[in-house]
Amino acid sequence: MVKTLTWFVGGSLDKANEGLAGAGLGKQYRVDGNYRPVALRLYMGTAPRSDVLLDVRDDGATLFDTSPQMDALGIYKEYDVFKAVYPTIAKNSYLTLALTSAGTKGSGRDLTVELDLEPVSES
């Protein structure tokens, strides 16, 4: 059964970007088992005027070879490509969302990020 983790950053990403690029946003999740990421979805309540780059990190290490981004004027984007060689997200790891860059003023509002995780059997 797939588990979905959700982050919500309410309001303007301009505020979130002021001095916080690279910092964690929203919740920090501690996973209750071994998982592998299978999908990432980005939603914006108001589209950004420039690209918004994000990162989901497992104990500080990125899950991606290329940072996910919401393109300028976009309100939805889905990813199913993670690191080419990525180990299992281990039980008790912490998953965080980071804003890598929110571009210029008008970075959009009300960001929701959903990460789907699939259980990996412990062998």
C-alpha positions as a Python dict, from the first residue, in 0.01 Angstrom:
ca = {
    (1, 'M'): (0, 0, 0),
    (2, 'V'): (136, 342, -97),
    (3, 'K'): (184, 602, 178),
    (4, 'T'): (147, 971, 87),
    (5, 'L'): (327, 1244, 280),
    (6, 'T'): (195, 1598, 234),
    (7, 'W'): (358, 1936, 292),
    (8, 'F'): (163, 2262, 268),
    (9, 'V'): (324, 2606, 260),
    (10, 'G'): (46, 2863, 290),
    (11, 'G'): (70, 3214, 162),
    (12, 'S'): (330, 3368, -64),
    (13, 'L'): (651, 3184, -144),
    (14, 'D'): (815, 3527, -163),
    (15, 'K'): (805, 3530, 219),
    (16, 'A'): (934, 3172, 238),
    (17, 'N'): (1222, 3262, 5),
    (18, 'E'): (1342, 3563, 207),
    (19, 'G'): (1660, 3427, 359),
    (20, 'L'): (1527, 3071, 371),
    (21, 'A'): (1650, 2924, 42),
    (22, 'G'): (1770, 2574, 120),
    (23, 'A'): (1599, 2569, 459),
    (24, 'G'): (1332, 2321, 555),
    (25, 'L'): (969, 2415, 501),
    (26, 'G'): (677, 2277, 689),
    (27, 'K'): (674, 1939, 859),
    (28, 'Q'): (953, 1696, 910),
    (29, 'Y'): (837, 1334, 873),
    (30, 'R'): (996, 1035, 1044),
    (31, 'V'): (918, 724, 841),
    (32, 'D'): (786, 415, 1015),
    (33, 'G'): (936, 155, 782),
    (34, 'N'): (1159, 107, 478),
    (35, 'Y'): (1027, 280, 163),
    (36, 'R'): (1116, 386, -186),
    (37, 'P'): (979, 703, -346),
    (38, 'V'): (746, 643, -640),
    (39, 'A'): (583, 980, -721),
    (40, 'L'): (600, 1348, -632),
    (41, 'R'): (324, 1599, -707),
    (42, 'L'): (344, 1979, -683),
    (43, 'Y'): (38, 2204, -669),
    (44, 'M'): (19, 2585, -651),
    (45, 'G'): (-291, 2781, -550),
    (46, 'T'): (-158, 3078, -750),
    (47, 'A'): (91, 3017, -1028),
    (48, 'P'): (443, 3158, -988),
    (49, 'R'): (582, 3418, -1231),
    (50, 'S'): (916, 3234, -1244),
    (51, 'D'): (1036, 2879, -1181),
    (52, 'V'): (1023, 2751, -822),
    (53, 'L'): (1282, 2484, -735),
    (54, 'L'): (1222, 2244, -448),
    (55, 'D'): (1392, 1947, -290),
    (56, 'V'): (1278, 1656, -76),
    (57, 'R'): (1554, 1526, 147),
    (58, 'D'): (1611, 1200, 332),
    (59, 'D'): (1820, 1282, 641),
    (60, 'G'): (1955, 1583, 451),
    (61, 'A'): (2034, 1400, 122),
    (62, 'T'): (1829, 1479, -188),
    (63, 'L'): (1603, 1217, -345),
    (64, 'F'): (1663, 1362, -694),
    (65, 'D'): (1936, 1392, -956),
    (66, 'T'): (1763, 1711, -1080),
    (67, 'S'): (1563, 1935, -846),
    (68, 'P'): (1189, 1924, -899),
    (69, 'Q'): (1045, 2255, -1010),
    (70, 'M'): (716, 2423, -1067),
    (71, 'D'): (752, 2602, -1397),
    (72, 'A'): (659, 2968, -1434),
    (73, 'L'): (279, 3002, -1464),
    (74, 'G'): (230, 2636, -1369),
    (75, 'I'): (-12, 2511, -1106),
    (76, 'Y'): (50, 2131, -1123),
    (77, 'K'): (348, 1907, -1196),
    (78, 'E'): (419, 1539, -1132),
    (79, 'Y'): (749, 1354, -1107),
    (80, 'D'): (823, 983, -1104),
    (81, 'V'): (1199, 1000, -1162),
    (82, 'F'): (1421, 1004, -856),
    (83, 'K'): (1794, 940, -821),
    (84, 'A'): (1916, 681, -1070),
    (85, 'V'): (2068, 478, -788),
    (86, 'Y'): (1891, 557, -465),
    (87, 'P'): (1901, 338, -160),
    (88, 'T'): (1591, 259, 37),
    (89, 'I'): (1461, 530, 267),
    (90, 'A'): (1535, 356, 594),
    (91, 'K'): (1302, 322, 890),
    (92, 'N'): (1331, 621, 1128),
    (93, 'S'): (1478, 847, 855),
    (94, 'Y'): (1357, 1207, 848),
    (95, 'L'): (1207, 1347, 527),
    (96, 'T'): (1199, 1722, 478),
    (97, 'L'): (1092, 1969, 209),
    (98, 'A'): (1333, 2247, 111),
    (99, 'L'): (1279, 2552, -108),
    (100, 'T'): (1589, 2570, -328),
    (101, 'S'): (1487, 2884, -517),
    (102, 'A'): (1164, 3076, -556),
    (103, 'G'): (1296, 3302, -828),
    (104, 'T'): (1171, 3660, -833),
    (105, 'K'): (882, 3839, -665),
    (106, 'G'): (555, 3676, -756),
    (107, 'S'): (677, 3326, -664),
    (108, 'G'): (324, 3194, -630),
    (109, 'R'): (108, 3109, -331),
    (110, 'D'): (-16, 2810, -138),
    (111, 'L'): (223, 2530, -233),
    (112, 'T'): (123, 2168, -169),
    (113, 'V'): (374, 1887, -218),
    (114, 'E'): (276, 1519, -206),
    (115, 'L'): (532, 1238, -194),
    (116, 'D'): (417, 879, -252),
    (117, 'L'): (622, 607, -83),
    (118, 'E'): (601, 235, -149),
    (119, 'P'): (698, -9, 127),
    (120, 'V'): (1013, -214, 76),
    (121, 'S'): (1030, -551, 249),
    (122, 'E'): (1296, -595, 512),
    (123, 'S'): (1508, -887, 402),
}
